[in-house]
Amino acid sequence: MTKNQKIFWLSFNTSFPIGFAFTTLALQDGRFEIPNDLIPVVVFSLIFAIVSFYLVKRYPNQVERLFK
């Protein structure tokens, strides 16, 4: 796996489950509506995804060691 593939998979694996769970919870009533108690979870997950993507771009050698 190349470095770009590792970056893609790390960002995909952190963002896809969060997005899937958020969409499933938001569509429970049949219309897209964000519950008020879900907003901090969404904000935290977005911040986590951005920070993890930045760390992978900034320190690729350490990330490669994690995947070995």
mmCIF file of the N, C-alpha and C atoms, coordinates in Angstrom:
data_MODEL
# 
_entry.id   MODEL 
# 
loop_
_atom_site.group_PDB 
_atom_site.id 
_atom_site.type_symbol 
_atom_site.label_atom_id 
_atom_site.label_alt_id 
_atom_site.label_comp_id 
_atom_site.label_asym_id 
_atom_site.label_entity_id 
_atom_site.label_seq_id 
_atom_site.pdbx_PDB_ins_code 
_atom_site.Cartn_x 
_atom_site.Cartn_y 
_atom_site.Cartn_z 
_atom_site.occupancy 
_atom_site.B_iso_or_equiv 
_atom_site.pdbx_formal_charge 
_atom_site.auth_seq_id 
_atom_site.auth_comp_id 
_atom_site.auth_asym_id 
_atom_site.auth_atom_id 
_atom_site.pdbx_PDB_model_num 
ATOM 1   N N  . MET A 1 1  ? 0.835   -1.181 0.000  1.00 0.00 ? 1  MET A N  1 
ATOM 2   C CA . MET A 1 1  ? 0.000   0.000  0.000  1.00 0.00 ? 1  MET A CA 1 
ATOM 3   C C  . MET A 1 1  ? 0.879   1.243  0.000  1.00 0.00 ? 1  MET A C  1 
ATOM 4   N N  . THR A 1 2  ? 0.503   2.190  -0.826 1.00 0.00 ? 2  THR A N  1 
ATOM 5   C CA . THR A 1 2  ? 1.272   3.431  -0.857 1.00 0.00 ? 2  THR A CA 1 
ATOM 6   C C  . THR A 1 2  ? 0.815   4.353  0.270  1.00 0.00 ? 2  THR A C  1 
ATOM 7   N N  . LYS A 1 3  ? 1.550   5.430  0.437  1.00 0.00 ? 3  LYS A N  1 
ATOM 8   C CA . LYS A 1 3  ? 1.234   6.371  1.517  1.00 0.00 ? 3  LYS A CA 1 
ATOM 9   C C  . LYS A 1 3  ? -0.132  7.020  1.298  1.00 0.00 ? 3  LYS A C  1 
ATOM 10  N N  . ASN A 1 4  ? -0.447  7.372  0.045  1.00 0.00 ? 4  ASN A N  1 
ATOM 11  C CA . ASN A 1 4  ? -1.733  8.012  -0.229 1.00 0.00 ? 4  ASN A CA 1 
ATOM 12  C C  . ASN A 1 4  ? -2.897  7.057  0.018  1.00 0.00 ? 4  ASN A C  1 
ATOM 13  N N  . GLN A 1 5  ? -2.700  5.768  -0.282 1.00 0.00 ? 5  GLN A N  1 
ATOM 14  C CA . GLN A 1 5  ? -3.758  4.802  -0.007 1.00 0.00 ? 5  GLN A CA 1 
ATOM 15  C C  . GLN A 1 5  ? -3.990  4.662  1.497  1.00 0.00 ? 5  GLN A C  1 
ATOM 16  N N  . LYS A 1 6  ? -2.930  4.693  2.275  1.00 0.00 ? 6  LYS A N  1 
ATOM 17  C CA . LYS A 1 6  ? -3.073  4.596  3.728  1.00 0.00 ? 6  LYS A CA 1 
ATOM 18  C C  . LYS A 1 6  ? -3.809  5.816  4.284  1.00 0.00 ? 6  LYS A C  1 
ATOM 19  N N  . ILE A 1 7  ? -3.469  6.995  3.745  1.00 0.00 ? 7  ILE A N  1 
ATOM 20  C CA . ILE A 1 7  ? -4.147  8.219  4.188  1.00 0.00 ? 7  ILE A CA 1 
ATOM 21  C C  . ILE A 1 7  ? -5.634  8.140  3.844  1.00 0.00 ? 7  ILE A C  1 
ATOM 22  N N  . PHE A 1 8  ? -5.934  7.660  2.624  1.00 0.00 ? 8  PHE A N  1 
ATOM 23  C CA . PHE A 1 8  ? -7.338  7.552  2.223  1.00 0.00 ? 8  PHE A CA 1 
ATOM 24  C C  . PHE A 1 8  ? -8.083  6.582  3.119  1.00 0.00 ? 8  PHE A C  1 
ATOM 25  N N  . TRP A 1 9  ? -7.499  5.411  3.390  1.00 0.00 ? 9  TRP A N  1 
ATOM 26  C CA . TRP A 1 9  ? -8.207  4.419  4.186  1.00 0.00 ? 9  TRP A CA 1 
ATOM 27  C C  . TRP A 1 9  ? -8.375  4.861  5.632  1.00 0.00 ? 9  TRP A C  1 
ATOM 28  N N  . LEU A 1 10 ? -7.382  5.557  6.187  1.00 0.00 ? 10 LEU A N  1 
ATOM 29  C CA . LEU A 1 10 ? -7.527  6.031  7.562  1.00 0.00 ? 10 LEU A CA 1 
ATOM 30  C C  . LEU A 1 10 ? -8.632  7.077  7.658  1.00 0.00 ? 10 LEU A C  1 
ATOM 31  N N  . SER A 1 11 ? -8.657  8.021  6.718  1.00 0.00 ? 11 SER A N  1 
ATOM 32  C CA . SER A 1 11 ? -9.701  9.044  6.755  1.00 0.00 ? 11 SER A CA 1 
ATOM 33  C C  . SER A 1 11 ? -11.067 8.443  6.440  1.00 0.00 ? 11 SER A C  1 
ATOM 34  N N  . PHE A 1 12 ? -11.108 7.469  5.509  1.00 0.00 ? 12 PHE A N  1 
ATOM 35  C CA . PHE A 1 12 ? -12.383 6.825  5.166  1.00 0.00 ? 12 PHE A CA 1 
ATOM 36  C C  . PHE A 1 12 ? -12.913 6.015  6.339  1.00 0.00 ? 12 PHE A C  1 
ATOM 37  N N  . ASN A 1 13 ? -12.017 5.295  7.007  1.00 0.00 ? 13 ASN A N  1 
ATOM 38  C CA . ASN A 1 13 ? -12.458 4.442  8.122  1.00 0.00 ? 13 ASN A CA 1 
ATOM 39  C C  . ASN A 1 13 ? -12.894 5.250  9.332  1.00 0.00 ? 13 ASN A C  1 
ATOM 40  N N  . THR A 1 14 ? -12.425 6.491  9.460  1.00 0.00 ? 14 THR A N  1 
ATOM 41  C CA . THR A 1 14 ? -12.907 7.317  10.569 1.00 0.00 ? 14 THR A CA 1 
ATOM 42  C C  . THR A 1 14 ? -14.174 8.073  10.199 1.00 0.00 ? 14 THR A C  1 
ATOM 43  N N  . SER A 1 15 ? -14.322 8.457  8.923  1.00 0.00 ? 15 SER A N  1 
ATOM 44  C CA . SER A 1 15 ? -15.466 9.304  8.568  1.00 0.00 ? 15 SER A CA 1 
ATOM 45  C C  . SER A 1 15 ? -16.683 8.504  8.125  1.00 0.00 ? 15 SER A C  1 
ATOM 46  N N  . PHE A 1 16 ? -16.498 7.348  7.476  1.00 0.00 ? 16 PHE A N  1 
ATOM 47  C CA . PHE A 1 16 ? -17.661 6.620  6.955  1.00 0.00 ? 16 PHE A CA 1 
ATOM 48  C C  . PHE A 1 16 ? -18.579 6.093  8.053  1.00 0.00 ? 16 PHE A C  1 
ATOM 49  N N  . PRO A 1 17 ? -18.062 5.422  9.096  1.00 0.00 ? 17 PRO A N  1 
ATOM 50  C CA . PRO A 1 17 ? -18.991 4.944  10.140 1.00 0.00 ? 17 PRO A CA 1 
ATOM 51  C C  . PRO A 1 17 ? -19.710 6.085  10.859 1.00 0.00 ? 17 PRO A C  1 
ATOM 52  N N  . ILE A 1 18 ? -19.005 7.196  11.048 1.00 0.00 ? 18 ILE A N  1 
ATOM 53  C CA . ILE A 1 18 ? -19.626 8.345  11.706 1.00 0.00 ? 18 ILE A CA 1 
ATOM 54  C C  . ILE A 1 18 ? -20.748 8.895  10.840 1.00 0.00 ? 18 ILE A C  1 
ATOM 55  N N  . GLY A 1 19 ? -20.485 9.041  9.543  1.00 0.00 ? 19 GLY A N  1 
ATOM 56  C CA . GLY A 1 19 ? -21.506 9.551  8.631  1.00 0.00 ? 19 GLY A CA 1 
ATOM 57  C C  . GLY A 1 19 ? -22.680 8.598  8.491  1.00 0.00 ? 19 GLY A C  1 
ATOM 58  N N  . PHE A 1 20 ? -22.386 7.300  8.460  1.00 0.00 ? 20 PHE A N  1 
ATOM 59  C CA . PHE A 1 20 ? -23.443 6.302  8.335  1.00 0.00 ? 20 PHE A CA 1 
ATOM 60  C C  . PHE A 1 20 ? -24.345 6.311  9.572  1.00 0.00 ? 20 PHE A C  1 
ATOM 61  N N  . ALA A 1 21 ? -23.729 6.357  10.752 1.00 0.00 ? 21 ALA A N  1 
ATOM 62  C CA . ALA A 1 21 ? -24.523 6.372  11.993 1.00 0.00 ? 21 ALA A CA 1 
ATOM 63  C C  . ALA A 1 21 ? -25.325 7.662  12.104 1.00 0.00 ? 21 ALA A C  1 
ATOM 64  N N  . PHE A 1 22 ? -24.719 8.772  11.729 1.00 0.00 ? 22 PHE A N  1 
ATOM 65  C CA . PHE A 1 22 ? -25.410 10.059 11.799 1.00 0.00 ? 22 PHE A CA 1 
ATOM 66  C C  . PHE A 1 22 ? -26.609 10.082 10.856 1.00 0.00 ? 22 PHE A C  1 
ATOM 67  N N  . THR A 1 23 ? -26.420 9.591  9.624  1.00 0.00 ? 23 THR A N  1 
ATOM 68  C CA . THR A 1 23 ? -27.516 9.581  8.656  1.00 0.00 ? 23 THR A CA 1 
ATOM 69  C C  . THR A 1 23 ? -28.628 8.635  9.110  1.00 0.00 ? 23 THR A C  1 
ATOM 70  N N  . THR A 1 24 ? -28.258 7.485  9.654  1.00 0.00 ? 24 THR A N  1 
ATOM 71  C CA . THR A 1 24 ? -29.263 6.539  10.133 1.00 0.00 ? 24 THR A CA 1 
ATOM 72  C C  . THR A 1 24 ? -30.074 7.138  11.274 1.00 0.00 ? 24 THR A C  1 
ATOM 73  N N  . LEU A 1 25 ? -29.403 7.790  12.206 1.00 0.00 ? 25 LEU A N  1 
ATOM 74  C CA . LEU A 1 25 ? -30.121 8.410  13.320 1.00 0.00 ? 25 LEU A CA 1 
ATOM 75  C C  . LEU A 1 25 ? -30.994 9.574  12.846 1.00 0.00 ? 25 LEU A C  1 
ATOM 76  N N  . ALA A 1 26 ? -30.495 10.333 11.872 1.00 0.00 ? 26 ALA A N  1 
ATOM 77  C CA . ALA A 1 26 ? -31.244 11.505 11.422 1.00 0.00 ? 26 ALA A CA 1 
ATOM 78  C C  . ALA A 1 26 ? -32.466 11.112 10.597 1.00 0.00 ? 26 ALA A C  1 
ATOM 79  N N  . LEU A 1 27 ? -32.416 9.949  9.942  1.00 0.00 ? 27 LEU A N  1 
ATOM 80  C CA . LEU A 1 27 ? -33.526 9.543  9.083  1.00 0.00 ? 27 LEU A CA 1 
ATOM 81  C C  . LEU A 1 27 ? -34.510 8.604  9.774  1.00 0.00 ? 27 LEU A C  1 
ATOM 82  N N  . GLN A 1 28 ? -34.421 8.465  11.086 1.00 0.00 ? 28 GLN A N  1 
ATOM 83  C CA . GLN A 1 28 ? -35.296 7.528  11.783 1.00 0.00 ? 28 GLN A CA 1 
ATOM 84  C C  . GLN A 1 28 ? -36.774 7.892  11.651 1.00 0.00 ? 28 GLN A C  1 
ATOM 85  N N  . ASP A 1 29 ? -37.102 9.156  11.653 1.00 0.00 ? 29 ASP A N  1 
ATOM 86  C CA . ASP A 1 29 ? -38.506 9.576  11.573 1.00 0.00 ? 29 ASP A CA 1 
ATOM 87  C C  . ASP A 1 29 ? -38.999 9.685  10.141 1.00 0.00 ? 29 ASP A C  1 
ATOM 88  N N  . GLY A 1 30 ? -38.129 9.432  9.162  1.00 0.00 ? 30 GLY A N  1 
ATOM 89  C CA . GLY A 1 30 ? -38.528 9.536  7.769  1.00 0.00 ? 30 GLY A CA 1 
ATOM 90  C C  . GLY A 1 30 ? -38.194 10.874 7.153  1.00 0.00 ? 30 GLY A C  1 
ATOM 91  N N  . ARG A 1 31 ? -37.736 11.809 7.939  1.00 0.00 ? 31 ARG A N  1 
ATOM 92  C CA . ARG A 1 31 ? -37.289 13.091 7.389  1.00 0.00 ? 31 ARG A CA 1 
ATOM 93  C C  . ARG A 1 31 ? -35.947 13.433 8.018  1.00 0.00 ? 31 ARG A C  1 
ATOM 94  N N  . PHE A 1 32 ? -35.152 14.193 7.302  1.00 0.00 ? 32 PHE A N  1 
ATOM 95  C CA . PHE A 1 32 ? -33.798 14.480 7.766  1.00 0.00 ? 32 PHE A CA 1 
ATOM 96  C C  . PHE A 1 32 ? -33.847 15.611 8.783  1.00 0.00 ? 32 PHE A C  1 
ATOM 97  N N  . GLU A 1 33 ? -33.658 15.245 10.055 1.00 0.00 ? 33 GLU A N  1 
ATOM 98  C CA . GLU A 1 33 ? -33.722 16.231 11.133 1.00 0.00 ? 33 GLU A CA 1 
ATOM 99  C C  . GLU A 1 33 ? -32.656 15.883 12.163 1.00 0.00 ? 33 GLU A C  1 
ATOM 100 N N  . ILE A 1 34 ? -31.849 16.855 12.536 1.00 0.00 ? 34 ILE A N  1 
ATOM 101 C CA . ILE A 1 34 ? -30.770 16.606 13.482 1.00 0.00 ? 34 ILE A CA 1 
ATOM 102 C C  . ILE A 1 34 ? -31.288 16.809 14.904 1.00 0.00 ? 34 ILE A C  1 
ATOM 103 N N  . PRO A 1 35 ? -31.271 15.770 15.729 1.00 0.00 ? 35 PRO A N  1 
ATOM 104 C CA . PRO A 1 35 ? -31.647 15.971 17.131 1.00 0.00 ? 35 PRO A CA 1 
ATOM 105 C C  . PRO A 1 35 ? -30.622 16.861 17.840 1.00 0.00 ? 35 PRO A C  1 
ATOM 106 N N  . ASN A 1 36 ? -31.084 17.613 18.816 1.00 0.00 ? 36 ASN A N  1 
ATOM 107 C CA . ASN A 1 36 ? -30.197 18.554 19.505 1.00 0.00 ? 36 ASN A CA 1 
ATOM 108 C C  . ASN A 1 36 ? -29.087 17.853 20.274 1.00 0.00 ? 36 ASN A C  1 
ATOM 109 N N  . ASP A 1 37 ? -29.349 16.665 20.802 1.00 0.00 ? 37 ASP A N  1 
ATOM 110 C CA . ASP A 1 37 ? -28.306 15.983 21.561 1.00 0.00 ? 37 ASP A CA 1 
ATOM 111 C C  . ASP A 1 37 ? -27.288 15.302 20.655 1.00 0.00 ? 37 ASP A C  1 
ATOM 112 N N  . LEU A 1 38 ? -27.527 15.283 19.348 1.00 0.00 ? 38 LEU A N  1 
ATOM 113 C CA . LEU A 1 38 ? -26.593 14.663 18.409 1.00 0.00 ? 38 LEU A CA 1 
ATOM 114 C C  . LEU A 1 38 ? -25.581 15.669 17.862 1.00 0.00 ? 38 LEU A C  1 
ATOM 115 N N  . ILE A 1 39 ? -25.865 16.958 17.992 1.00 0.00 ? 39 ILE A N  1 
ATOM 116 C CA . ILE A 1 39 ? -24.993 17.983 17.419 1.00 0.00 ? 39 ILE A CA 1 
ATOM 117 C C  . ILE A 1 39 ? -23.585 17.942 18.029 1.00 0.00 ? 39 ILE A C  1 
ATOM 118 N N  . PRO A 1 40 ? -23.395 17.838 19.356 1.00 0.00 ? 40 PRO A N  1 
ATOM 119 C CA . PRO A 1 40 ? -22.017 17.748 19.878 1.00 0.00 ? 40 PRO A CA 1 
ATOM 120 C C  . PRO A 1 40 ? -21.269 16.517 19.379 1.00 0.00 ? 40 PRO A C  1 
ATOM 121 N N  . VAL A 1 41 ? -21.979 15.408 19.181 1.00 0.00 ? 41 VAL A N  1 
ATOM 122 C CA . VAL A 1 41 ? -21.329 14.196 18.665 1.00 0.00 ? 41 VAL A CA 1 
ATOM 123 C C  . VAL A 1 41 ? -20.832 14.429 17.253 1.00 0.00 ? 41 VAL A C  1 
ATOM 124 N N  . VAL A 1 42 ? -21.646 15.074 16.423 1.00 0.00 ? 42 VAL A N  1 
ATOM 125 C CA . VAL A 1 42 ? -21.263 15.345 15.036 1.00 0.00 ? 42 VAL A CA 1 
ATOM 126 C C  . VAL A 1 42 ? -20.080 16.307 14.992 1.00 0.00 ? 42 VAL A C  1 
ATOM 127 N N  . VAL A 1 43 ? -20.113 17.347 15.806 1.00 0.00 ? 43 VAL A N  1 
ATOM 128 C CA . VAL A 1 43 ? -19.018 18.321 15.831 1.00 0.00 ? 43 VAL A CA 1 
ATOM 129 C C  . VAL A 1 43 ? -17.728 17.654 16.297 1.00 0.00 ? 43 VAL A C  1 
ATOM 130 N N  . PHE A 1 44 ? -17.798 16.848 17.347 1.00 0.00 ? 44 PHE A N  1 
ATOM 131 C CA . PHE A 1 44 ? -16.609 16.167 17.839 1.00 0.00 ? 44 PHE A CA 1 
ATOM 132 C C  . PHE A 1 44 ? -16.056 15.197 16.803 1.00 0.00 ? 44 PHE A C  1 
ATOM 133 N N  . SER A 1 45 ? -16.933 14.472 16.109 1.00 0.00 ? 45 SER A N  1 
ATOM 134 C CA . SER A 1 45 ? -16.466 13.509 15.120 1.00 0.00 ? 45 SER A CA 1 
ATOM 135 C C  . SER A 1 45 ? -15.824 14.216 13.924 1.00 0.00 ? 45 SER A C  1 
ATOM 136 N N  . LEU A 1 46 ? -16.358 15.355 13.523 1.00 0.00 ? 46 LEU A N  1 
ATOM 137 C CA . LEU A 1 46 ? -15.735 16.113 12.440 1.00 0.00 ? 46 LEU A CA 1 
ATOM 138 C C  . LEU A 1 46 ? -14.359 16.619 12.857 1.00 0.00 ? 46 LEU A C  1 
ATOM 139 N N  . ILE A 1 47 ? -14.242 17.135 14.069 1.00 0.00 ? 47 ILE A N  1 
ATOM 140 C CA . ILE A 1 47 ? -12.950 17.602 14.560 1.00 0.00 ? 47 ILE A CA 1 
ATOM 141 C C  . ILE A 1 47 ? -11.966 16.441 14.627 1.00 0.00 ? 47 ILE A C  1 
ATOM 142 N N  . PHE A 1 48 ? -12.416 15.275 15.103 1.00 0.00 ? 48 PHE A N  1 
ATOM 143 C CA . PHE A 1 48 ? -11.554 14.101 15.181 1.00 0.00 ? 48 PHE A CA 1 
ATOM 144 C C  . PHE A 1 48 ? -11.073 13.666 13.798 1.00 0.00 ? 48 PHE A C  1 
ATOM 145 N N  . ALA A 1 49 ? -11.974 13.681 12.802 1.00 0.00 ? 49 ALA A N  1 
ATOM 146 C CA . ALA A 1 49 ? -11.587 13.286 11.446 1.00 0.00 ? 49 ALA A CA 1 
ATOM 147 C C  . ALA A 1 49 ? -10.576 14.259 10.862 1.00 0.00 ? 49 ALA A C  1 
ATOM 148 N N  . ILE A 1 50 ? -10.756 15.551 11.086 1.00 0.00 ? 50 ILE A N  1 
ATOM 149 C CA . ILE A 1 50 ? -9.828  16.559 10.555 1.00 0.00 ? 50 ILE A CA 1 
ATOM 150 C C  . ILE A 1 50 ? -8.468  16.432 11.227 1.00 0.00 ? 50 ILE A C  1 
ATOM 151 N N  . VAL A 1 51 ? -8.459  16.258 12.546 1.00 0.00 ? 51 VAL A N  1 
ATOM 152 C CA . VAL A 1 51 ? -7.191  16.134 13.272 1.00 0.00 ? 51 VAL A CA 1 
ATOM 153 C C  . VAL A 1 51 ? -6.458  14.862 12.874 1.00 0.00 ? 51 VAL A C  1 
ATOM 154 N N  . SER A 1 52 ? -7.178  13.762 12.711 1.00 0.00 ? 52 SER A N  1 
ATOM 155 C CA . SER A 1 52 ? -6.513  12.517 12.324 1.00 0.00 ? 52 SER A CA 1 
ATOM 156 C C  . SER A 1 52 ? -5.943  12.625 10.915 1.00 0.00 ? 52 SER A C  1 
ATOM 157 N N  . PHE A 1 53 ? -6.665  13.272 10.002 1.00 0.00 ? 53 PHE A N  1 
ATOM 158 C CA . PHE A 1 53 ? -6.151  13.451 8.648  1.00 0.00 ? 53 PHE A CA 1 
ATOM 159 C C  . PHE A 1 53 ? -4.900  14.327 8.663  1.00 0.00 ? 53 PHE A C  1 
ATOM 160 N N  . TYR A 1 54 ? -4.899  15.395 9.495  1.00 0.00 ? 54 TYR A N  1 
ATOM 161 C CA . TYR A 1 54 ? -3.728  16.258 9.593  1.00 0.00 ? 54 TYR A CA 1 
ATOM 162 C C  . TYR A 1 54 ? -2.529  15.497 10.143 1.00 0.00 ? 54 TYR A C  1 
ATOM 163 N N  . LEU A 1 55 ? -2.748  14.675 11.179 1.00 0.00 ? 55 LEU A N  1 
ATOM 164 C CA . LEU A 1 55 ? -1.635  13.927 11.766 1.00 0.00 ? 55 LEU A CA 1 
ATOM 165 C C  . LEU A 1 55 ? -1.052  12.918 10.779 1.00 0.00 ? 55 LEU A C  1 
ATOM 166 N N  . VAL A 1 56 ? -1.915  12.314 9.954  1.00 0.00 ? 56 VAL A N  1 
ATOM 167 C CA . VAL A 1 56 ? -1.420  11.368 8.954  1.00 0.00 ? 56 VAL A CA 1 
ATOM 168 C C  . VAL A 1 56 ? -0.601  12.097 7.899  1.00 0.00 ? 56 VAL A C  1 
ATOM 169 N N  . LYS A 1 57 ? -1.051  13.272 7.483  1.00 0.00 ? 57 LYS A N  1 
ATOM 170 C CA . LYS A 1 57 ? -0.283  14.040 6.504  1.00 0.00 ? 57 LYS A CA 1 
ATOM 171 C C  . LYS A 1 57 ? 1.023   14.552 7.103  1.00 0.00 ? 57 LYS A C  1 
ATOM 172 N N  . ARG A 1 58 ? 1.013   14.904 8.383  1.00 0.00 ? 58 ARG A N  1 
ATOM 173 C CA . ARG A 1 58 ? 2.190   15.510 9.015  1.00 0.00 ? 58 ARG A CA 1 
ATOM 174 C C  . ARG A 1 58 ? 3.233   14.465 9.411  1.00 0.00 ? 58 ARG A C  1 
ATOM 175 N N  . TYR A 1 59 ? 2.789   13.308 9.888  1.00 0.00 ? 59 TYR A N  1 
ATOM 176 C CA . TYR A 1 59 ? 3.709   12.274 10.367 1.00 0.00 ? 59 TYR A CA 1 
ATOM 177 C C  . TYR A 1 59 ? 3.455   10.945 9.646  1.00 0.00 ? 59 TYR A C  1 
ATOM 178 N N  . PRO A 1 60 ? 3.789   10.856 8.365  1.00 0.00 ? 60 PRO A N  1 
ATOM 179 C CA . PRO A 1 60 ? 3.476   9.626  7.625  1.00 0.00 ? 60 PRO A CA 1 
ATOM 180 C C  . PRO A 1 60 ? 4.317   8.435  8.063  1.00 0.00 ? 60 PRO A C  1 
ATOM 181 N N  . ASN A 1 61 ? 5.544   8.648  8.555  1.00 0.00 ? 61 ASN A N  1 
ATOM 182 C CA . ASN A 1 61 ? 6.399   7.523  8.946  1.00 0.00 ? 61 ASN A CA 1 
ATOM 183 C C  . ASN A 1 61 ? 5.845   6.791  10.165 1.00 0.00 ? 61 ASN A C  1 
ATOM 184 N N  . GLN A 1 62 ? 5.328   7.542  11.133 1.00 0.00 ? 62 GLN A N  1 
ATOM 185 C CA . GLN A 1 62 ? 4.754   6.912  12.315 1.00 0.00 ? 62 GLN A CA 1 
ATOM 186 C C  . GLN A 1 62 ? 3.488   6.137  11.956 1.00 0.00 ? 62 GLN A C  1 
ATOM 187 N N  . VAL A 1 63 ? 2.711   6.660  11.003 1.00 0.00 ? 63 VAL A N  1 
ATOM 188 C CA . VAL A 1 63 ? 1.490   5.975  10.586 1.00 0.00 ? 63 VAL A CA 1 
ATOM 189 C C  . VAL A 1 63 ? 1.836   4.679  9.859  1.00 0.00 ? 63 VAL A C  1 
ATOM 190 N N  . GLU A 1 64 ? 2.913   4.714  9.063  1.00 0.00 ? 64 GLU A N  1 
ATOM 191 C CA . GLU A 1 64 ? 3.337   3.493  8.375  1.00 0.00 ? 64 GLU A CA 1 
ATOM 192 C C  . GLU A 1 64 ? 3.705   2.407  9.377  1.00 0.00 ? 64 GLU A C  1 
ATOM 193 N N  . ARG A 1 65 ? 4.323   2.793  10.480 1.00 0.00 ? 65 ARG A N  1 
ATOM 194 C CA . ARG A 1 65 ? 4.664   1.800  11.506 1.00 0.00 ? 65 ARG A CA 1 
ATOM 195 C C  . ARG A 1 65 ? 3.418   1.188  12.135 1.00 0.00 ? 65 ARG A C  1 
ATOM 196 N N  . LEU A 1 66 ? 2.346   1.973  12.236 1.00 0.00 ? 66 LEU A N  1 
ATOM 197 C CA . LEU A 1 66 ? 1.104   1.438  12.798 1.00 0.00 ? 66 LEU A CA 1 
ATOM 198 C C  . LEU A 1 66 ? 0.480   0.374  11.896 1.00 0.00 ? 66 LEU A C  1 
ATOM 199 N N  . PHE A 1 67 ? 0.635   0.533  10.586 1.00 0.00 ? 67 PHE A N  1 
ATOM 200 C CA . PHE A 1 67 ? 0.000   -0.382 9.641  1.00 0.00 ? 67 PHE A CA 1 
ATOM 201 C C  . PHE A 1 67 ? 0.835   -1.626 9.363  1.00 0.00 ? 67 PHE A C  1 
ATOM 202 N N  . LYS A 1 68 ? 2.050   -1.680 9.862  1.00 0.00 ? 68 LYS A N  1 
ATOM 203 C CA . LYS A 1 68 ? 2.907   -2.848 9.585  1.00 0.00 ? 68 LYS A CA 1 
ATOM 204 C C  . LYS A 1 68 ? 2.588   -3.993 10.497 1.00 0.00 ? 68 LYS A C  1 
# 
